[in-house]
Amino acid sequence: MSDNQEPVSGPLRRLGTSLLTLGRIRLELLAIEVQEEKERIAGLVLWAVLAALLAGFAVLMLLVLAVVALWDSHPLLALGAASAVLVAAAAVALRQLKALTSQPATLFQASLAELRDDADALRRPQP
């Protein structure tokens, strides 16, 4: 009886080892994808906060500009230039934010593609 079980246990053991190795590789790929998505979201949040902050400063400067416009001409020039710089910076931040949000989310795409390839390989008849 032990002679009959020996040939079966070897292939089953190799199959189990292969399945565990395949699962480990897929989990590592999944971890990499999660890290990439985390970095993308961190960049998105950074640019969103920066855009909101700069837009708030721009509005504040424009209000101060309106007040100073009633005074002498020299403060008007300084505040106008500062407002223009802040508005331009807010526009750049908003453009960057829009570019980041227009990119499709790619979370788990590589893992799903690899799993599809694995399933296709298992369905193919072996030579």
Backbone atoms as SQL, in Angstrom:
CREATE TABLE atoms (id INTEGER PRIMARY KEY, chain TEXT, resi INTEGER, resn TEXT, atom TEXT, x REAL, y REAL, z REAL);
INSERT INTO atoms VALUES
  (1, 'A', 1, 'MET', 'N', 0.822, -1.194, 0.000),
  (2, 'A', 1, 'MET', 'CA', 0.000, 0.000, 0.000),
  (3, 'A', 1, 'MET', 'C', 0.861, 1.251, 0.000),
  (4, 'A', 2, 'SER', 'N', 2.005, 1.229, 0.710),
  (5, 'A', 2, 'SER', 'CA', 2.870, 2.398, 0.743),
  (6, 'A', 2, 'SER', 'C', 3.487, 2.652, -0.629),
  (7, 'A', 3, 'ASP', 'N', 3.683, 1.599, -1.437),
  (8, 'A', 3, 'ASP', 'CA', 4.218, 1.808, -2.784),
  (9, 'A', 3, 'ASP', 'C', 3.224, 2.559, -3.658),
  (10, 'A', 4, 'ASN', 'N', 1.929, 2.329, -3.461),
  (11, 'A', 4, 'ASN', 'CA', 0.907, 3.007, -4.260),
  (12, 'A', 4, 'ASN', 'C', 0.747, 4.475, -3.846),
  (13, 'A', 5, 'GLN', 'N', 0.948, 4.775, -2.576),
  (14, 'A', 5, 'GLN', 'CA', 0.757, 6.148, -2.109),
  (15, 'A', 5, 'GLN', 'C', 1.950, 7.043, -2.430),
  (16, 'A', 6, 'GLU', 'N', 3.114, 6.489, -2.548),
  (17, 'A', 6, 'GLU', 'CA', 4.318, 7.288, -2.775),
  (18, 'A', 6, 'GLU', 'C', 4.243, 8.082, -4.081),
  (19, 'A', 7, 'PRO', 'N', 3.862, 7.477, -5.214),
  (20, 'A', 7, 'PRO', 'CA', 3.826, 8.258, -6.444),
  (21, 'A', 7, 'PRO', 'C', 2.747, 9.357, -6.424),
  (22, 'A', 8, 'VAL', 'N', 1.667, 9.161, -5.693),
  (23, 'A', 8, 'VAL', 'CA', 0.596, 10.160, -5.648),
  (24, 'A', 8, 'VAL', 'C', 0.960, 11.322, -4.739),
  (25, 'A', 9, 'SER', 'N', 1.635, 11.076, -3.640),
  (26, 'A', 9, 'SER', 'CA', 1.952, 12.150, -2.696),
  (27, 'A', 9, 'SER', 'C', 2.962, 13.134, -3.267),
  (28, 'A', 10, 'GLY', 'N', 3.882, 12.674, -4.091),
  (29, 'A', 10, 'GLY', 'CA', 4.885, 13.565, -4.693),
  (30, 'A', 10, 'GLY', 'C', 4.244, 14.639, -5.559),
  (31, 'A', 11, 'PRO', 'N', 3.417, 14.273, -6.538),
  (32, 'A', 11, 'PRO', 'CA', 2.775, 15.299, -7.375),
  (33, 'A', 11, 'PRO', 'C', 1.820, 16.200, -6.579),
  (34, 'A', 12, 'LEU', 'N', 1.138, 15.632, -5.597),
  (35, 'A', 12, 'LEU', 'CA', 0.238, 16.457, -4.781),
  (36, 'A', 12, 'LEU', 'C', 1.021, 17.473, -3.958),
  (37, 'A', 13, 'ARG', 'N', 2.148, 17.037, -3.446),
  (38, 'A', 13, 'ARG', 'CA', 2.996, 17.943, -2.668),
  (39, 'A', 13, 'ARG', 'C', 3.535, 19.063, -3.572),
  (40, 'A', 14, 'ARG', 'N', 3.982, 18.709, -4.772),
  (41, 'A', 14, 'ARG', 'CA', 4.473, 19.723, -5.709),
  (42, 'A', 14, 'ARG', 'C', 3.358, 20.670, -6.127),
  (43, 'A', 15, 'LEU', 'N', 2.156, 20.130, -6.308),
  (44, 'A', 15, 'LEU', 'CA', 1.015, 20.977, -6.658),
  (45, 'A', 15, 'LEU', 'C', 0.703, 21.942, -5.521),
  (46, 'A', 16, 'GLY', 'N', 0.711, 21.452, -4.300),
  (47, 'A', 16, 'GLY', 'CA', 0.472, 22.331, -3.149),
  (48, 'A', 16, 'GLY', 'C', 1.536, 23.406, -3.025),
  (49, 'A', 17, 'THR', 'N', 2.788, 23.032, -3.236),
  (50, 'A', 17, 'THR', 'CA', 3.884, 23.999, -3.184),
  (51, 'A', 17, 'THR', 'C', 3.733, 25.040, -4.282),
  (52, 'A', 18, 'SER', 'N', 3.372, 24.584, -5.469),
  (53, 'A', 18, 'SER', 'CA', 3.169, 25.519, -6.586),
  (54, 'A', 18, 'SER', 'C', 2.025, 26.479, -6.298),
  (55, 'A', 19, 'LEU', 'N', 0.945, 25.980, -5.734),
  (56, 'A', 19, 'LEU', 'CA', -0.192, 26.844, -5.419),
  (57, 'A', 19, 'LEU', 'C', 0.168, 27.870, -4.349),
  (58, 'A', 20, 'LEU', 'N', 0.919, 27.441, -3.340),
  (59, 'A', 20, 'LEU', 'CA', 1.351, 28.391, -2.308),
  (60, 'A', 20, 'LEU', 'C', 2.288, 29.447, -2.873),
  (61, 'A', 21, 'THR', 'N', 3.196, 29.041, -3.732),
  (62, 'A', 21, 'THR', 'CA', 4.123, 29.991, -4.359),
  (63, 'A', 21, 'THR', 'C', 3.357, 30.975, -5.230),
  (64, 'A', 22, 'LEU', 'N', 2.416, 30.468, -6.002),
  (65, 'A', 22, 'LEU', 'CA', 1.599, 31.333, -6.847),
  (66, 'A', 22, 'LEU', 'C', 0.783, 32.312, -6.006),
  (67, 'A', 23, 'GLY', 'N', 0.230, 31.841, -4.919),
  (68, 'A', 23, 'GLY', 'CA', -0.528, 32.730, -4.025),
  (69, 'A', 23, 'GLY', 'C', 0.358, 33.795, -3.400),
  (70, 'A', 24, 'ARG', 'N', 1.574, 33.428, -3.010),
  (71, 'A', 24, 'ARG', 'CA', 2.506, 34.388, -2.426),
  (72, 'A', 24, 'ARG', 'C', 2.885, 35.464, -3.448),
  (73, 'A', 25, 'ILE', 'N', 3.148, 35.057, -4.674),
  (74, 'A', 25, 'ILE', 'CA', 3.504, 36.014, -5.721),
  (75, 'A', 25, 'ILE', 'C', 2.344, 36.973, -5.977),
  (76, 'A', 26, 'ARG', 'N', 1.147, 36.461, -6.002),
  (77, 'A', 26, 'ARG', 'CA', -0.028, 37.313, -6.245),
  (78, 'A', 26, 'ARG', 'C', -0.238, 38.295, -5.087),
  (79, 'A', 27, 'LEU', 'N', -0.001, 37.840, -3.870),
  (80, 'A', 27, 'LEU', 'CA', -0.130, 38.746, -2.726),
  (81, 'A', 27, 'LEU', 'C', 0.937, 39.829, -2.740),
  (82, 'A', 28, 'GLU', 'N', 2.142, 39.494, -3.171),
  (83, 'A', 28, 'GLU', 'CA', 3.196, 40.505, -3.288),
  (84, 'A', 28, 'GLU', 'C', 2.830, 41.546, -4.338),
  (85, 'A', 29, 'LEU', 'N', 2.293, 41.099, -5.470),
  (86, 'A', 29, 'LEU', 'CA', 1.845, 42.026, -6.510),
  (87, 'A', 29, 'LEU', 'C', 0.720, 42.910, -5.989),
  (88, 'A', 30, 'LEU', 'N', -0.185, 42.344, -5.243),
  (89, 'A', 30, 'LEU', 'CA', -1.277, 43.102, -4.651),
  (90, 'A', 30, 'LEU', 'C', -0.752, 44.160, -3.688),
  (91, 'A', 31, 'ALA', 'N', 0.244, 43.810, -2.895),
  (92, 'A', 31, 'ALA', 'CA', 0.831, 44.769, -1.955),
  (93, 'A', 31, 'ALA', 'C', 1.500, 45.927, -2.694),
  (94, 'A', 32, 'ILE', 'N', 2.161, 45.630, -3.800),
  (95, 'A', 32, 'ILE', 'CA', 2.786, 46.693, -4.597),
  (96, 'A', 32, 'ILE', 'C', 1.726, 47.620, -5.165),
  (97, 'A', 33, 'GLU', 'N', 0.638, 47.065, -5.657),
  (98, 'A', 33, 'GLU', 'CA', -0.435, 47.889, -6.216),
  (99, 'A', 33, 'GLU', 'C', -1.086, 48.762, -5.148),
  (100, 'A', 34, 'VAL', 'N', -1.251, 48.227, -3.958),
  (101, 'A', 34, 'VAL', 'CA', -1.828, 49.018, -2.871),
  (102, 'A', 34, 'VAL', 'C', -0.901, 50.181, -2.519),
  (103, 'A', 35, 'GLN', 'N', 0.405, 49.936, -2.492),
  (104, 'A', 35, 'GLN', 'CA', 1.369, 50.995, -2.200),
  (105, 'A', 35, 'GLN', 'C', 1.328, 52.086, -3.273),
  (106, 'A', 36, 'GLU', 'N', 1.249, 51.694, -4.536),
  (107, 'A', 36, 'GLU', 'CA', 1.177, 52.676, -5.615),
  (108, 'A', 36, 'GLU', 'C', -0.092, 53.516, -5.512),
  (109, 'A', 37, 'GLU', 'N', -1.193, 52.880, -5.193),
  (110, 'A', 37, 'GLU', 'CA', -2.455, 53.619, -5.060),
  (111, 'A', 37, 'GLU', 'C', -2.403, 54.567, -3.874),
  (112, 'A', 38, 'LYS', 'N', -1.756, 54.138, -2.805),
  (113, 'A', 38, 'LYS', 'CA', -1.616, 55.000, -1.628),
  (114, 'A', 38, 'LYS', 'C', -0.802, 56.241, -1.975),
  (115, 'A', 39, 'GLU', 'N', 0.259, 56.072, -2.739),
  (116, 'A', 39, 'GLU', 'CA', 1.076, 57.210, -3.148),
  (117, 'A', 39, 'GLU', 'C', 0.303, 58.143, -4.067),
  (118, 'A', 40, 'ARG', 'N', -0.511, 57.594, -4.961),
  (119, 'A', 40, 'ARG', 'CA', -1.326, 58.416, -5.863),
  (120, 'A', 40, 'ARG', 'C', -2.345, 59.230, -5.070),
  (121, 'A', 41, 'ILE', 'N', -2.966, 58.613, -4.094),
  (122, 'A', 41, 'ILE', 'CA', -3.962, 59.315, -3.280),
  (123, 'A', 41, 'ILE', 'C', -3.294, 60.388, -2.427),
  (124, 'A', 42, 'ALA', 'N', -2.104, 60.119, -1.906),
  (125, 'A', 42, 'ALA', 'CA', -1.387, 61.122, -1.117),
  (126, 'A', 42, 'ALA', 'C', -1.066, 62.341, -1.974),
  (127, 'A', 43, 'GLY', 'N', -0.632, 62.125, -3.210),
  (128, 'A', 43, 'GLY', 'CA', -0.378, 63.241, -4.122),
  (129, 'A', 43, 'GLY', 'C', -1.643, 64.011, -4.437),
  (130, 'A', 44, 'LEU', 'N', -2.721, 63.295, -4.629),
  (131, 'A', 44, 'LEU', 'CA', -4.013, 63.927, -4.907),
  (132, 'A', 44, 'LEU', 'C', -4.454, 64.810, -3.745),
  (133, 'A', 45, 'VAL', 'N', -4.320, 64.318, -2.540),
  (134, 'A', 45, 'VAL', 'CA', -4.698, 65.103, -1.358),
  (135, 'A', 45, 'VAL', 'C', -3.790, 66.320, -1.208),
  (136, 'A', 46, 'LEU', 'N', -2.498, 66.148, -1.431),
  (137, 'A', 46, 'LEU', 'CA', -1.563, 67.263, -1.329),
  (138, 'A', 46, 'LEU', 'C', -1.935, 68.385, -2.295),
  (139, 'A', 47, 'TRP', 'N', -2.172, 68.031, -3.554),
  (140, 'A', 47, 'TRP', 'CA', -2.518, 69.063, -4.536),
  (141, 'A', 47, 'TRP', 'C', -3.878, 69.681, -4.252),
  (142, 'A', 48, 'ALA', 'N', -4.817, 68.918, -3.735),
  (143, 'A', 48, 'ALA', 'CA', -6.126, 69.475, -3.402),
  (144, 'A', 48, 'ALA', 'C', -6.021, 70.491, -2.269),
  (145, 'A', 49, 'VAL', 'N', -5.246, 70.168, -1.253),
  (146, 'A', 49, 'VAL', 'CA', -5.056, 71.094, -0.134),
  (147, 'A', 49, 'VAL', 'C', -4.329, 72.342, -0.606),
  (148, 'A', 50, 'LEU', 'N', -3.307, 72.155, -1.416),
  (149, 'A', 50, 'LEU', 'CA', -2.564, 73.301, -1.929),
  (150, 'A', 50, 'LEU', 'C', -3.452, 74.202, -2.789),
  (151, 'A', 51, 'ALA', 'N', -4.262, 73.611, -3.637),
  (152, 'A', 51, 'ALA', 'CA', -5.162, 74.393, -4.488),
  (153, 'A', 51, 'ALA', 'C', -6.167, 75.179, -3.646),
  (154, 'A', 52, 'ALA', 'N', -6.724, 74.548, -2.650),
  (155, 'A', 52, 'ALA', 'CA', -7.684, 75.238, -1.795),
  (156, 'A', 52, 'ALA', 'C', -7.019, 76.361, -1.006),
  (157, 'A', 53, 'LEU', 'N', -5.842, 76.110, -0.499),
  (158, 'A', 53, 'LEU', 'CA', -5.121, 77.126, 0.264),
  (159, 'A', 53, 'LEU', 'C', -4.767, 78.327, -0.603),
  (160, 'A', 54, 'LEU', 'N', -4.222, 78.067, -1.781),
  (161, 'A', 54, 'LEU', 'CA', -3.854, 79.160, -2.672),
  (162, 'A', 54, 'LEU', 'C', -5.079, 79.928, -3.177),
  (163, 'A', 55, 'ALA', 'N', -6.145, 79.227, -3.446),
  (164, 'A', 55, 'ALA', 'CA', -7.365, 79.908, -3.871),
  (165, 'A', 55, 'ALA', 'C', -7.897, 80.799, -2.744),
  (166, 'A', 56, 'GLY', 'N', -7.814, 80.340, -1.520),
  (167, 'A', 56, 'GLY', 'CA', -8.240, 81.156, -0.386),
  (168, 'A', 56, 'GLY', 'C', -7.376, 82.391, -0.222),
  (169, 'A', 57, 'PHE', 'N', -6.070, 82.223, -0.362),
  (170, 'A', 57, 'PHE', 'CA', -5.181, 83.383, -0.305),
  (171, 'A', 57, 'PHE', 'C', -5.468, 84.356, -1.444),
  (172, 'A', 58, 'ALA', 'N', -5.751, 83.828, -2.623),
  (173, 'A', 58, 'ALA', 'CA', -6.039, 84.692, -3.771),
  (174, 'A', 58, 'ALA', 'C', -7.298, 85.525, -3.524),
  (175, 'A', 59, 'VAL', 'N', -8.305, 84.904, -2.988),
  (176, 'A', 59, 'VAL', 'CA', -9.534, 85.648, -2.675),
  (177, 'A', 59, 'VAL', 'C', -9.255, 86.707, -1.621),
  (178, 'A', 60, 'LEU', 'N', -8.503, 86.348, -0.610),
  (179, 'A', 60, 'LEU', 'CA', -8.153, 87.311, 0.437),
  (180, 'A', 60, 'LEU', 'C', -7.381, 88.484, -0.149),
  (181, 'A', 61, 'MET', 'N', -6.413, 88.197, -0.987),
  (182, 'A', 61, 'MET', 'CA', -5.629, 89.266, -1.590),
  (183, 'A', 61, 'MET', 'C', -6.482, 90.136, -2.507),
  (184, 'A', 62, 'LEU', 'N', -7.408, 89.545, -3.214),
  (185, 'A', 62, 'LEU', 'CA', -8.283, 90.344, -4.076),
  (186, 'A', 62, 'LEU', 'C', -9.184, 91.257, -3.249),
  (187, 'A', 63, 'LEU', 'N', -9.608, 90.792, -2.096),
  (188, 'A', 63, 'LEU', 'CA', -10.407, 91.646, -1.220),
  (189, 'A', 63, 'LEU', 'C', -9.572, 92.798, -0.666),
  (190, 'A', 64, 'VAL', 'N', -8.369, 92.495, -0.254),
  (191, 'A', 64, 'VAL', 'CA', -7.477, 93.543, 0.230),
  (192, 'A', 64, 'VAL', 'C', -7.180, 94.526, -0.906),
  (193, 'A', 65, 'LEU', 'N', -7.030, 93.998, -2.114),
  (194, 'A', 65, 'LEU', 'CA', -6.791, 94.850, -3.272),
  (195, 'A', 65, 'LEU', 'C', -7.951, 95.815, -3.493),
  (196, 'A', 66, 'ALA', 'N', -9.137, 95.339, -3.340),
  (197, 'A', 66, 'ALA', 'CA', -10.297, 96.216, -3.517),
  (198, 'A', 66, 'ALA', 'C', -10.309, 97.325, -2.468),
  (199, 'A', 67, 'VAL', 'N', -9.916, 97.003, -1.261),
  (200, 'A', 67, 'VAL', 'CA', -9.868, 98.020, -0.205),
  (201, 'A', 67, 'VAL', 'C', -8.771, 99.030, -0.488),
  (202, 'A', 68, 'VAL', 'N', -7.618, 98.540, -0.847),
  (203, 'A', 68, 'VAL', 'CA', -6.479, 99.426, -1.087),
  (204, 'A', 68, 'VAL', 'C', -6.696, 100.268, -2.352),
  (205, 'A', 69, 'ALA', 'N', -7.515, 99.778, -3.266),
  (206, 'A', 69, 'ALA', 'CA', -7.770, 100.519, -4.503),
  (207, 'A', 69, 'ALA', 'C', -8.337, 101.911, -4.205),
  (208, 'A', 70, 'LEU', 'N', -8.908, 102.037, -3.055),
  (209, 'A', 70, 'LEU', 'CA', -9.445, 103.330, -2.685),
  (210, 'A', 70, 'LEU', 'C', -8.371, 104.254, -2.122),
  (211, 'A', 71, 'TRP', 'N', -7.187, 103.722, -1.846),
  (212, 'A', 71, 'TRP', 'CA', -6.099, 104.521, -1.303),
  (213, 'A', 71, 'TRP', 'C', -5.175, 104.983, -2.416),
  (214, 'A', 72, 'ASP', 'N', -3.948, 105.284, -2.058),
  (215, 'A', 72, 'ASP', 'CA', -2.957, 105.754, -3.029),
  (216, 'A', 72, 'ASP', 'C', -2.600, 104.657, -4.038),
  (217, 'A', 73, 'SER', 'N', -1.910, 105.027, -5.078),
  (218, 'A', 73, 'SER', 'CA', -1.644, 104.087, -6.176),
  (219, 'A', 73, 'SER', 'C', -0.512, 103.109, -5.896),
  (220, 'A', 74, 'HIS', 'N', 0.421, 103.365, -5.035),
  (221, 'A', 74, 'HIS', 'CA', 1.556, 102.461, -4.816),
  (222, 'A', 74, 'HIS', 'C', 1.162, 101.148, -4.131),
  (223, 'A', 75, 'PRO', 'N', 0.369, 101.122, -3.111),
  (224, 'A', 75, 'PRO', 'CA', -0.040, 99.838, -2.518),
  (225, 'A', 75, 'PRO', 'C', -0.875, 98.998, -3.493),
  (226, 'A', 76, 'LEU', 'N', -1.563, 99.647, -4.365),
  (227, 'A', 76, 'LEU', 'CA', -2.374, 98.934, -5.349),
  (228, 'A', 76, 'LEU', 'C', -1.505, 98.078, -6.264),
  (229, 'A', 77, 'LEU', 'N', -0.407, 98.617, -6.706),
  (230, 'A', 77, 'LEU', 'CA', 0.488, 97.873, -7.588),
  (231, 'A', 77, 'LEU', 'C', 1.072, 96.643, -6.872),
  (232, 'A', 78, 'ALA', 'N', 1.503, 96.818, -5.634),
  (233, 'A', 78, 'ALA', 'CA', 2.083, 95.706, -4.883),
  (234, 'A', 78, 'ALA', 'C', 1.054, 94.610, -4.619),
  (235, 'A', 79, 'LEU', 'N', -0.127, 94.985, -4.193),
  (236, 'A', 79, 'LEU', 'CA', -1.156, 93.979, -3.913),
  (237, 'A', 79, 'LEU', 'C', -1.666, 93.331, -5.201),
  (238, 'A', 80, 'GLY', 'N', -1.709, 94.087, -6.276),
  (239, 'A', 80, 'GLY', 'CA', -2.137, 93.516, -7.560),
  (240, 'A', 80, 'GLY', 'C', -1.166, 92.449, -8.033),
  (241, 'A', 81, 'ALA', 'N', 0.119, 92.723, -7.904),
  (242, 'A', 81, 'ALA', 'CA', 1.119, 91.730, -8.307),
  (243, 'A', 81, 'ALA', 'C', 1.056, 90.486, -7.415),
  (244, 'A', 82, 'ALA', 'N', 0.900, 90.696, -6.117),
  (245, 'A', 82, 'ALA', 'CA', 0.802, 89.547, -5.206),
  (246, 'A', 82, 'ALA', 'C', -0.439, 88.718, -5.513),
  (247, 'A', 83, 'SER', 'N', -1.526, 89.377, -5.797),
  (248, 'A', 83, 'SER', 'CA', -2.758, 88.657, -6.140),
  (249, 'A', 83, 'SER', 'C', -2.590, 87.868, -7.427),
  (250, 'A', 84, 'ALA', 'N', -1.929, 88.470, -8.409),
  (251, 'A', 84, 'ALA', 'CA', -1.722, 87.772, -9.681),
  (252, 'A', 84, 'ALA', 'C', -0.859, 86.529, -9.495),
  (253, 'A', 85, 'VAL', 'N', 0.156, 86.629, -8.680),
  (254, 'A', 85, 'VAL', 'CA', 1.008, 85.474, -8.416),
  (255, 'A', 85, 'VAL', 'C', 0.216, 84.367, -7.728),
  (256, 'A', 86, 'LEU', 'N', -0.587, 84.715, -6.741),
  (257, 'A', 86, 'LEU', 'CA', -1.368, 83.697, -6.031),
  (258, 'A', 86, 'LEU', 'C', -2.441, 83.073, -6.928),
  (259, 'A', 87, 'VAL', 'N', -3.052, 83.872, -7.752),
  (260, 'A', 87, 'VAL', 'CA', -4.060, 83.329, -8.676),
  (261, 'A', 87, 'VAL', 'C', -3.390, 82.371, -9.667),
  (262, 'A', 88, 'ALA', 'N', -2.227, 82.757, -10.180),
  (263, 'A', 88, 'ALA', 'CA', -1.513, 81.878, -11.113),
  (264, 'A', 88, 'ALA', 'C', -1.103, 80.572, -10.423),
  (265, 'A', 89, 'ALA', 'N', -0.639, 80.656, -9.190),
  (266, 'A', 89, 'ALA', 'CA', -0.252, 79.455, -8.450),
  (267, 'A', 89, 'ALA', 'C', -1.460, 78.556, -8.188),
  (268, 'A', 90, 'ALA', 'N', -2.580, 79.152, -7.859),
  (269, 'A', 90, 'ALA', 'CA', -3.794, 78.359, -7.645),
  (270, 'A', 90, 'ALA', 'C', -4.235, 77.691, -8.942),
  (271, 'A', 91, 'ALA', 'N', -4.095, 78.389, -10.071),
  (272, 'A', 91, 'ALA', 'CA', -4.461, 77.801, -11.361),
  (273, 'A', 91, 'ALA', 'C', -3.569, 76.605, -11.692),
  (274, 'A', 92, 'VAL', 'N', -2.285, 76.731, -11.423),
  (275, 'A', 92, 'VAL', 'CA', -1.364, 75.610, -11.662),
  (276, 'A', 92, 'VAL', 'C', -1.731, 74.429, -10.772),
  (277, 'A', 93, 'ALA', 'N', -2.021, 74.684, -9.513),
  (278, 'A', 93, 'ALA', 'CA', -2.394, 73.605, -8.588),
  (279, 'A', 93, 'ALA', 'C', -3.694, 72.934, -9.022),
  (280, 'A', 94, 'LEU', 'N', -4.650, 73.725, -9.450),
  (281, 'A', 94, 'LEU', 'CA', -5.918, 73.152, -9.911),
  (282, 'A', 94, 'LEU', 'C', -5.726, 72.328, -11.181),
  (283, 'A', 95, 'ARG', 'N', -4.872, 72.796, -12.073),
  (284, 'A', 95, 'ARG', 'CA', -4.606, 72.032, -13.296),
  (285, 'A', 95, 'ARG', 'C', -3.937, 70.695, -12.943),
  (286, 'A', 96, 'GLN', 'N', -3.003, 70.719, -12.004),
  (287, 'A', 96, 'GLN', 'CA', -2.343, 69.485, -11.581),
  (288, 'A', 96, 'GLN', 'C', -3.343, 68.540, -10.918),
  (289, 'A', 97, 'LEU', 'N', -4.219, 69.083, -10.101),
  (290, 'A', 97, 'LEU', 'CA', -5.253, 68.275, -9.446),
  (291, 'A', 97, 'LEU', 'C', -6.174, 67.639, -10.472),
  (292, 'A', 98, 'LYS', 'N', -6.555, 68.405, -11.480),
  (293, 'A', 98, 'LYS', 'CA', -7.432, 67.875, -12.525),
  (294, 'A', 98, 'LYS', 'C', -6.726, 66.760, -13.299),
  (295, 'A', 99, 'ALA', 'N', -5.427, 66.937, -13.564),
  (296, 'A', 99, 'ALA', 'CA', -4.674, 65.897, -14.269),
  (297, 'A', 99, 'ALA', 'C', -4.609, 64.613, -13.441),
  (298, 'A', 100, 'LEU', 'N', -4.436, 64.751, -12.132),
  (299, 'A', 100, 'LEU', 'CA', -4.380, 63.567, -11.272),
  (300, 'A', 100, 'LEU', 'C', -5.725, 62.864, -11.187),
  (301, 'A', 101, 'THR', 'N', -6.802, 63.618, -11.139),
  (302, 'A', 101, 'THR', 'CA', -8.116, 62.983, -11.023),
  (303, 'A', 101, 'THR', 'C', -8.596, 62.403, -12.343),
  (304, 'A', 102, 'SER', 'N', -8.025, 62.838, -13.462),
  (305, 'A', 102, 'SER', 'CA', -8.453, 62.297, -14.752),
  (306, 'A', 102, 'SER', 'C', -7.828, 60.946, -15.038),
  (307, 'A', 103, 'GLN', 'N', -6.775, 60.588, -14.304),
  (308, 'A', 103, 'GLN', 'CA', -6.153, 59.286, -14.497),
  (309, 'A', 103, 'GLN', 'C', -7.049, 58.210, -13.888),
  (310, 'A', 104, 'PRO', 'N', -7.322, 57.149, -14.639),
  (311, 'A', 104, 'PRO', 'CA', -8.177, 56.098, -14.079),
  (312, 'A', 104, 'PRO', 'C', -7.472, 55.364, -12.949),
  (313, 'A', 105, 'ALA', 'N', -8.253, 54.925, -12.004),
  (314, 'A', 105, 'ALA', 'CA', -7.704, 54.146, -10.895),
  (315, 'A', 105, 'ALA', 'C', -7.246, 52.798, -11.428),
  (316, 'A', 106, 'THR', 'N', -6.049, 52.397, -11.059),
  (317, 'A', 106, 'THR', 'CA', -5.482, 51.145, -11.559),
  (318, 'A', 106, 'THR', 'C', -5.298, 50.121, -10.449),
  (319, 'A', 107, 'LEU', 'N', -6.019, 50.294, -9.369),
  (320, 'A', 107, 'LEU', 'CA', -5.862, 49.391, -8.237),
  (321, 'A', 107, 'LEU', 'C', -6.249, 47.974, -8.636),
  (322, 'A', 108, 'PHE', 'N', -5.356, 47.047, -8.412),
  (323, 'A', 108, 'PHE', 'CA', -5.544, 45.613, -8.639),
  (324, 'A', 108, 'PHE', 'C', -5.634, 45.222, -10.115),
  (325, 'A', 109, 'GLN', 'N', -5.377, 46.127, -11.054),
  (326, 'A', 109, 'GLN', 'CA', -5.471, 45.771, -12.466),
  (327, 'A', 109, 'GLN', 'C', -4.419, 44.732, -12.856),
  (328, 'A', 110, 'ALA', 'N', -3.198, 44.905, -12.406),
  (329, 'A', 110, 'ALA', 'CA', -2.142, 43.946, -12.747),
  (330, 'A', 110, 'ALA', 'C', -2.412, 42.589, -12.098),
  (331, 'A', 111, 'SER', 'N', -2.900, 42.600, -10.869),
  (332, 'A', 111, 'SER', 'CA', -3.218, 41.332, -10.193),
  (333, 'A', 111, 'SER', 'C', -4.334, 40.598, -10.919),
  (334, 'A', 112, 'LEU', 'N', -5.367, 41.326, -11.317),
  (335, 'A', 112, 'LEU', 'CA', -6.471, 40.695, -12.034),
  (336, 'A', 112, 'LEU', 'C', -6.019, 40.145, -13.383),
  (337, 'A', 113, 'ALA', 'N', -5.165, 40.881, -14.076),
  (338, 'A', 113, 'ALA', 'CA', -4.660, 40.398, -15.359),
  (339, 'A', 113, 'ALA', 'C', -3.833, 39.128, -15.176),
  (340, 'A', 114, 'GLU', 'N', -2.999, 39.099, -14.151),
  (341, 'A', 114, 'GLU', 'CA', -2.193, 37.902, -13.894),
  (342, 'A', 114, 'GLU', 'C', -3.076, 36.714, -13.507),
  (343, 'A', 115, 'LEU', 'N', -4.104, 36.957, -12.733),
  (344, 'A', 115, 'LEU', 'CA', -5.014, 35.865, -12.371),
  (345, 'A', 115, 'LEU', 'C', -5.749, 35.338, -13.606),
  (346, 'A', 116, 'ARG', 'N', -6.140, 36.234, -14.528),
  (347, 'A', 116, 'ARG', 'CA', -6.773, 35.799, -15.775),
  (348, 'A', 116, 'ARG', 'C', -5.807, 34.951, -16.600),
  (349, 'A', 117, 'ASP', 'N', -4.543, 35.390, -16.671),
  (350, 'A', 117, 'ASP', 'CA', -3.537, 34.613, -17.402),
  (351, 'A', 117, 'ASP', 'C', -3.335, 33.241, -16.770),
  (352, 'A', 118, 'ASP', 'N', -3.326, 33.184, -15.452),
  (353, 'A', 118, 'ASP', 'CA', -3.183, 31.904, -14.758),
  (354, 'A', 118, 'ASP', 'C', -4.360, 30.976, -15.062),
  (355, 'A', 119, 'ALA', 'N', -5.564, 31.537, -15.031),
  (356, 'A', 119, 'ALA', 'CA', -6.751, 30.723, -15.315),
  (357, 'A', 119, 'ALA', 'C', -6.724, 30.218, -16.755),
  (358, 'A', 120, 'ASP', 'N', -6.300, 31.062, -17.692),
  (359, 'A', 120, 'ASP', 'CA', -6.200, 30.633, -19.084),
  (360, 'A', 120, 'ASP', 'C', -5.165, 29.527, -19.252),
  (361, 'A', 121, 'ALA', 'N', -4.047, 29.668, -18.549),
  (362, 'A', 121, 'ALA', 'CA', -2.996, 28.650, -18.635),
  (363, 'A', 121, 'ALA', 'C', -3.478, 27.319, -18.065),
  (364, 'A', 122, 'LEU', 'N', -4.279, 27.361, -17.024),
  (365, 'A', 122, 'LEU', 'CA', -4.792, 26.119, -16.436),
  (366, 'A', 122, 'LEU', 'C', -5.847, 25.473, -17.317),
  (367, 'A', 123, 'ARG', 'N', -6.577, 26.269, -18.095),
  (368, 'A', 123, 'ARG', 'CA', -7.617, 25.720, -18.969),
  (369, 'A', 123, 'ARG', 'C', -7.033, 25.063, -20.230),
  (370, 'A', 124, 'ARG', 'N', -5.862, 25.507, -20.654),
  (371, 'A', 124, 'ARG', 'CA', -5.242, 24.951, -21.867),
  (372, 'A', 124, 'ARG', 'C', -4.870, 23.483, -21.634),
  (373, 'A', 125, 'PRO', 'N', -5.114, 22.676, -22.645),
  (374, 'A', 125, 'PRO', 'CA', -4.705, 21.268, -22.513),
  (375, 'A', 125, 'PRO', 'C', -3.189, 21.145, -22.488),
  (376, 'A', 126, 'GLN', 'N', -2.720, 20.283, -21.621),
  (377, 'A', 126, 'GLN', 'CA', -1.282, 20.073, -21.472),
  (378, 'A', 126, 'GLN', 'C', -0.805, 19.105, -22.560),
  (379, 'A', 127, 'PRO', 'N', 0.388, 19.344, -23.115),
  (380, 'A', 127, 'PRO', 'CA', 0.912, 18.453, -24.186),
  (381, 'A', 127, 'PRO', 'C', 1.300, 17.104, -23.650);
